Each structure stands twice: as structure tokens, then as C-alpha cells.
Amino acid sequence: MSKAIRLASLAMVVAAAAAAVYAFSPRPLPPFAATAIRADRLQINGLVQVGKRLVAVGEAGHILLSDDDGAHWRDAVVQPQTGSTLNQLLFIDAQHGVAVGHDGWIVKTDDGGANWHQVRFDEQRSEPLLGVASAGGTGGASAATLYAVGSFGKFLVSHDAGAHWEPSPLPAVGEAHLNALTAGPKGRLMLTGENGTLLRSSNGGAQWETLALPYKGSLFGALALSADIWLVYGMRGNVFRTEDFGATWERIDTGLQTSFFGGIKFDSGRIALVGQGGAVLLSDDHGKHFRIHSIGGMASLTSIIQIAPARALVSGEAGIEPKAL
């Protein structure tokens, strides 16, 4: 074989080897477009506004953020991400907040919701936490007293703004599921649950008193209209109103037999309740009478927040959507 042929053959071998090395060598992947979060494709159980930011929690441990009134959403960073469903959230101030969910999971943020870290997870029992509220406190966010409630009478307390939690059973509750805890003015709290469970506290949760309702079905939440005027709502269209912080109650005829899961008092004083089958009810007389604003569909609504004088966002089984009110 001539020298020229040997050189040509060698060049081909070298080229083939170089191609193989290139083919199997690690290289940076081409950039992909950022994944868009479809807030209308996730079940959202809790929705709040913190300054100009909206924060939502829901299925698979998602925590979503929006800084443009809900036009666009992105995922917050949650470490570790257990994938457990989150049910409710609370912000003490613009920077500090907690979210609670299934498996006794509690996560905390100290930077306005961008990053969350786990502070509690129950590896032994998968019982969900369903509600969270603040009793306030002195000394800033680090001294705030928080409560979390859930299934089978679960009642947890934190005295350091959610960094640490410990059980604090309520003897009057037993193993009734506790669905929501609502804070009102002057350190007042209202606890609602199954089988007509209803308790109040006038001193930030230090003591609790059992209240009587002419109804023994599940109550899913409460709404404080003032220190004394409250609404509680639950299954089959049941809504009750008090003007003396629960000493006496009046049943309100809503005209519906659907369950209600959330409510809000707007800056204008208008009240909205949301619930099963996409129901949205409005009241302009402090909850004495309601009218049906909209209803229809299979998806239930769990939360509502105001984003403008006549605009709201509602959330639930079908995600988040705007509502003109």
C-alpha cells in the first residue's frame, strides 16, 4: 500500500473517532421556552393577595404567584416538594406566610412567597390540615401566634410565626373535622367544622367557647363583617348571621341548596359567597339578604379575592378565573 493511501486511511479513522467522541460527549442542551403555568388547569384551594402579589395553593403541592392581577402565573420554589395537596394559606405581613395541607404538611415563606421551606410533615398519618389563622401578637412577625386546624379535631399552635408547631387539643371538639378558622377584629376567632361544630374565642385563642346553632350539618367557613357581625356557611345552602358574636343566630335564606366554601367582604361593603356548582351570591345589606349572581357547571369554587372595585378572582376545582361583579 502506498504511503498516500495509508495517510488517507489514517485520516478517515481519525475523523470517524472524532465524530464518535463528539456524538457521545456531554454538551449543554439547547434552551427551551419557560414552562407556562396554566392556573386554569390546577385545583386551587386557597387564594390570597399580599400587597400587589397574588398567591394561590392547591393540588400536588403547587404554590403559584402572580404580580399582574392574575394575568400570568408562575410556580414558587418549595423545598422539599412532597407533592401533597395544600389547602389554605396565611400571610402575617408582606414577607412572612405559611401554607397548610395534606399529610400535616406546613411550609413557610420569609420572602413574600417566592421561596417556601418545610417546617412540618407527618410521615405517620396522612390527615390533612384544612385551615390556618393568626391570633396576632406583640413583637412583630416573629412573635405572632398562629393556629392550624384539620381532620379528627387536629388543632396545632405556633408561637413563633409558624417556625415550630405543637398540638393543642380542644376537649370540646373531640374528633370532629375542623374545616376552617377565621380571624376577626379585636382578637376574635371563629372555628367551624362538621356536625355543626362552632366555637368562638374573644382573646386570640387563649380560651374557647362552644356555640349552638339550629343546624347540625357541616360548616365550611365564617366571614367577619365586624367584631360582632359574622356569617357562617356550610352544606345545602345553610348560612347563619349573628350581630352579637355568636350569642344568637339568624338563618339566612339564600335561595339555593348548594354548599358554600368561601366568602369575602369587598371594600365597598358588598359581600360575596362562593361554592358548589360555580355558585356566586352577593349581598349589599351586610348579609341580611343574598341574590344569585352566577351559577352553573360541575366545578366548585373555594375562594374569592378582590382585585379591583368591580373585579374579583375566584378559584376552585377548575383553577382560577376572573369575575366581574
BELZI-V975391 format. One record per residue. N is the residue number from 0. PSI is psi in degrees with one decimal (999 if undefined). D_LAST is the distance of its C-alpha to the last C-alpha in whole Angstrom. Layout:
# BELZI-V975391
n->N psi->PSI d_last->D_LAST
n->N psi->PSI d_last->D_LAST
This chain:
# BELZI-V975391
n->0 psi->134.3 d_last->90
n->1 psi->159.3 d_last->90
n->2 psi->-37.5 d_last->89
n->3 psi->-39.5 d_last->86
n->4 psi->-40.4 d_last->85
n->5 psi->-41.2 d_last->85
n->6 psi->-40.5 d_last->82
n->7 psi->-42.4 d_last->80
n->8 psi->-42.7 d_last->80
n->9 psi->-40.5 d_last->79
n->10 psi->-38.5 d_last->76
n->11 psi->-40.3 d_last->75
n->12 psi->-44.9 d_last->75
n->13 psi->-42.6 d_last->73
n->14 psi->-42.4 d_last->70
n->15 psi->-41.8 d_last->70
n->16 psi->-42.4 d_last->69
n->17 psi->-39.6 d_last->67
n->18 psi->-39.7 d_last->65
n->19 psi->-44.3 d_last->65
n->20 psi->-43.0 d_last->64
n->21 psi->-40.8 d_last->61
n->22 psi->-36.5 d_last->60
n->23 psi->2.0 d_last->59
n->24 psi->145.0 d_last->59
n->25 psi->133.3 d_last->56
n->26 psi->151.0 d_last->53
n->27 psi->138.6 d_last->50
n->28 psi->151.3 d_last->47
n->29 psi->146.5 d_last->46
n->30 psi->139.6 d_last->42
n->31 psi->152.5 d_last->39
n->32 psi->142.8 d_last->36
n->33 psi->137.1 d_last->33
n->34 psi->127.2 d_last->32
n->35 psi->131.7 d_last->28
n->36 psi->120.6 d_last->26
n->37 psi->97.0 d_last->24
n->38 psi->-10.6 d_last->21
n->39 psi->9.6 d_last->20
n->40 psi->1.7 d_last->23
n->41 psi->144.3 d_last->24
n->42 psi->122.9 d_last->23
n->43 psi->122.5 d_last->21
n->44 psi->-25.1 d_last->21
n->45 psi->141.9 d_last->20
n->46 psi->125.6 d_last->18
n->47 psi->162.5 d_last->18
n->48 psi->129.5 d_last->18
n->49 psi->101.1 d_last->21
n->50 psi->-123.0 d_last->21
n->51 psi->1.4 d_last->20
n->52 psi->140.8 d_last->21
n->53 psi->138.3 d_last->19
n->54 psi->131.5 d_last->21
n->55 psi->145.6 d_last->21
n->56 psi->152.5 d_last->24
n->57 psi->-144.5 d_last->25
n->58 psi->153.3 d_last->27
n->59 psi->24.6 d_last->31
n->60 psi->13.6 d_last->30
n->61 psi->135.5 d_last->28
n->62 psi->118.8 d_last->26
n->63 psi->147.2 d_last->24
n->64 psi->143.5 d_last->23
n->65 psi->134.7 d_last->21
n->66 psi->15.2 d_last->21
n->67 psi->45.9 d_last->19
n->68 psi->31.1 d_last->16
n->69 psi->5.7 d_last->16
n->70 psi->-36.6 d_last->18
n->71 psi->146.9 d_last->21
n->72 psi->150.7 d_last->22
n->73 psi->157.2 d_last->26
n->74 psi->134.4 d_last->28
n->75 psi->164.2 d_last->29
n->76 psi->123.7 d_last->33
n->77 psi->121.6 d_last->34
n->78 psi->125.3 d_last->37
n->79 psi->158.0 d_last->39
n->80 psi->103.9 d_last->36
n->81 psi->-20.2 d_last->37
n->82 psi->1.2 d_last->34
n->83 psi->143.6 d_last->33
n->84 psi->135.6 d_last->30
n->85 psi->138.2 d_last->28
n->86 psi->-31.5 d_last->25
n->87 psi->160.0 d_last->24
n->88 psi->161.6 d_last->24
n->89 psi->134.5 d_last->25
n->90 psi->131.3 d_last->25
n->91 psi->-37.2 d_last->28
n->92 psi->-166.7 d_last->27
n->93 psi->-18.8 d_last->27
n->94 psi->-31.5 d_last->30
n->95 psi->127.6 d_last->30
n->96 psi->165.8 d_last->29
n->97 psi->155.2 d_last->29
n->98 psi->144.2 d_last->28
n->99 psi->153.6 d_last->30
n->100 psi->-157.2 d_last->30
n->101 psi->161.2 d_last->33
n->102 psi->26.6 d_last->37
n->103 psi->23.0 d_last->36
n->104 psi->131.3 d_last->35
n->105 psi->128.2 d_last->34
n->106 psi->155.1 d_last->33
n->107 psi->144.3 d_last->33
n->108 psi->145.3 d_last->32
n->109 psi->11.1 d_last->33
n->110 psi->36.6 d_last->32
n->111 psi->13.6 d_last->28
n->112 psi->-5.9 d_last->28
n->113 psi->-38.2 d_last->30
n->114 psi->139.6 d_last->33
n->115 psi->142.3 d_last->33
n->116 psi->147.2 d_last->36
n->117 psi->133.6 d_last->37
n->118 psi->-14.3 d_last->38
n->119 psi->139.1 d_last->39
n->120 psi->128.4 d_last->39
n->121 psi->103.5 d_last->41
n->122 psi->-14.1 d_last->43
n->123 psi->-36.7 d_last->45
n->124 psi->138.6 d_last->42
n->125 psi->21.6 d_last->39
n->126 psi->135.6 d_last->37
n->127 psi->148.5 d_last->33
n->128 psi->133.9 d_last->31
n->129 psi->-20.3 d_last->28
n->130 psi->158.7 d_last->27
n->131 psi->142.9 d_last->28
n->132 psi->161.3 d_last->27
n->133 psi->136.8 d_last->29
n->134 psi->4.5 d_last->31
n->135 psi->-161.3 d_last->32
n->136 psi->165.9 d_last->35
n->137 psi->155.6 d_last->37
n->138 psi->13.2 d_last->39
n->139 psi->-171.5 d_last->36
n->140 psi->-32.8 d_last->34
n->141 psi->-18.8 d_last->38
n->142 psi->3.5 d_last->38
n->143 psi->138.5 d_last->35
n->144 psi->126.6 d_last->35
n->145 psi->151.6 d_last->33
n->146 psi->143.0 d_last->32
n->147 psi->138.5 d_last->32
n->148 psi->159.2 d_last->32
n->149 psi->-153.1 d_last->32
n->150 psi->155.1 d_last->34
n->151 psi->41.5 d_last->37
n->152 psi->17.4 d_last->37
n->153 psi->128.7 d_last->37
n->154 psi->113.0 d_last->36
n->155 psi->151.6 d_last->37
n->156 psi->143.8 d_last->37
n->157 psi->132.9 d_last->37
n->158 psi->8.6 d_last->39
n->159 psi->45.2 d_last->38
n->160 psi->28.2 d_last->35
n->161 psi->3.5 d_last->35
n->162 psi->-35.4 d_last->38
n->163 psi->145.9 d_last->40
n->164 psi->147.6 d_last->39
n->165 psi->150.1 d_last->41
n->166 psi->145.4 d_last->41
n->167 psi->77.0 d_last->41
n->168 psi->146.5 d_last->41
n->169 psi->110.0 d_last->39
n->170 psi->-32.6 d_last->42
n->171 psi->-14.0 d_last->40
n->172 psi->-36.2 d_last->38
n->173 psi->-130.3 d_last->40
n->174 psi->24.3 d_last->39
n->175 psi->141.3 d_last->36
n->176 psi->130.6 d_last->33
n->177 psi->114.7 d_last->31
n->178 psi->-30.1 d_last->27
n->179 psi->151.3 d_last->25
n->180 psi->123.5 d_last->26
n->181 psi->131.5 d_last->24
n->182 psi->143.3 d_last->25
n->183 psi->-173.8 d_last->24
n->184 psi->160.3 d_last->26
n->185 psi->32.2 d_last->30
n->186 psi->19.8 d_last->31
n->187 psi->142.9 d_last->29
n->188 psi->147.1 d_last->28
n->189 psi->127.1 d_last->27
n->190 psi->126.7 d_last->29
n->191 psi->145.2 d_last->27
n->192 psi->-163.8 d_last->29
n->193 psi->164.4 d_last->31
n->194 psi->34.8 d_last->33
n->195 psi->15.7 d_last->31
n->196 psi->124.9 d_last->32
n->197 psi->119.5 d_last->31
n->198 psi->153.8 d_last->32
n->199 psi->153.9 d_last->31
n->200 psi->134.2 d_last->33
n->201 psi->-2.3 d_last->33
n->202 psi->44.6 d_last->35
n->203 psi->23.7 d_last->33
n->204 psi->2.5 d_last->35
n->205 psi->-40.5 d_last->38
n->206 psi->150.9 d_last->39
n->207 psi->146.8 d_last->37
n->208 psi->131.5 d_last->37
n->209 psi->134.0 d_last->36
n->210 psi->154.1 d_last->34
n->211 psi->132.2 d_last->34
n->212 psi->150.3 d_last->31
n->213 psi->46.2 d_last->32
n->214 psi->133.0 d_last->31
n->215 psi->17.5 d_last->32
n->216 psi->179.4 d_last->30
n->217 psi->138.6 d_last->28
n->218 psi->130.6 d_last->26
n->219 psi->-8.5 d_last->23
n->220 psi->174.6 d_last->22
n->221 psi->160.9 d_last->21
n->222 psi->121.2 d_last->19
n->223 psi->115.5 d_last->20
n->224 psi->-24.5 d_last->19
n->225 psi->-172.5 d_last->22
n->226 psi->-33.0 d_last->26
n->227 psi->-30.8 d_last->26
n->228 psi->119.8 d_last->23
n->229 psi->154.6 d_last->22
n->230 psi->144.2 d_last->20
n->231 psi->148.2 d_last->22
n->232 psi->155.6 d_last->21
n->233 psi->-139.8 d_last->23
n->234 psi->155.8 d_last->24
n->235 psi->39.0 d_last->24
n->236 psi->11.6 d_last->21
n->237 psi->121.7 d_last->23
n->238 psi->133.8 d_last->21
n->239 psi->148.7 d_last->23
n->240 psi->139.6 d_last->23
n->241 psi->147.1 d_last->25
n->242 psi->7.1 d_last->26
n->243 psi->39.1 d_last->29
n->244 psi->42.5 d_last->28
n->245 psi->0.2 d_last->29
n->246 psi->-39.2 d_last->33
n->247 psi->152.9 d_last->31
n->248 psi->148.4 d_last->28
n->249 psi->130.9 d_last->26
n->250 psi->134.1 d_last->25
n->251 psi->128.7 d_last->21
n->252 psi->113.2 d_last->21
n->253 psi->-13.9 d_last->18
n->254 psi->4.8 d_last->19
n->255 psi->158.0 d_last->19
n->256 psi->20.7 d_last->22
n->257 psi->157.1 d_last->20
n->258 psi->149.4 d_last->21
n->259 psi->136.4 d_last->18
n->260 psi->-11.6 d_last->18
n->261 psi->162.6 d_last->16
n->262 psi->165.8 d_last->14
n->263 psi->149.9 d_last->12
n->264 psi->118.9 d_last->13
n->265 psi->165.4 d_last->10
n->266 psi->-30.3 d_last->13
n->267 psi->-11.1 d_last->11
n->268 psi->-13.5 d_last->13
n->269 psi->144.2 d_last->10
n->270 psi->139.2 d_last->11
n->271 psi->138.5 d_last->9
n->272 psi->142.2 d_last->12
n->273 psi->153.8 d_last->13
n->274 psi->-146.4 d_last->16
n->275 psi->142.3 d_last->18
n->276 psi->26.5 d_last->18
n->277 psi->18.6 d_last->14
n->278 psi->133.3 d_last->13
n->279 psi->117.9 d_last->10
n->280 psi->144.7 d_last->10
n->281 psi->147.1 d_last->9
n->282 psi->137.3 d_last->11
n->283 psi->15.7 d_last->12
n->284 psi->46.0 d_last->16
n->285 psi->33.2 d_last->16
n->286 psi->11.4 d_last->16
n->287 psi->-31.6 d_last->19
n->288 psi->147.1 d_last->17
n->289 psi->151.5 d_last->14
n->290 psi->151.1 d_last->12
n->291 psi->120.6 d_last->12
n->292 psi->-46.1 d_last->8
n->293 psi->153.5 d_last->10
n->294 psi->151.2 d_last->13
n->295 psi->147.9 d_last->16
n->296 psi->167.8 d_last->19
n->297 psi->-24.3 d_last->21
n->298 psi->136.6 d_last->19
n->299 psi->154.2 d_last->18
n->300 psi->139.5 d_last->15
n->301 psi->-24.5 d_last->17
n->302 psi->156.0 d_last->15
n->303 psi->136.6 d_last->11
n->304 psi->153.9 d_last->11
n->305 psi->132.7 d_last->10
n->306 psi->-8.1 d_last->11
n->307 psi->167.3 d_last->10
n->308 psi->-37.2 d_last->9
n->309 psi->22.9 d_last->5
n->310 psi->143.5 d_last->6
n->311 psi->164.9 d_last->7
n->312 psi->135.5 d_last->10
n->313 psi->151.2 d_last->11
n->314 psi->159.2 d_last->15
n->315 psi->-143.8 d_last->18
n->316 psi->-28.5 d_last->21
n->317 psi->21.4 d_last->19
n->318 psi->-145.3 d_last->19
n->319 psi->136.0 d_last->16
n->320 psi->151.3 d_last->13
n->321 psi->153.0 d_last->10
n->322 psi->131.0 d_last->6
n->323 psi->126.2 d_last->4
n->324 psi->999 d_last->0
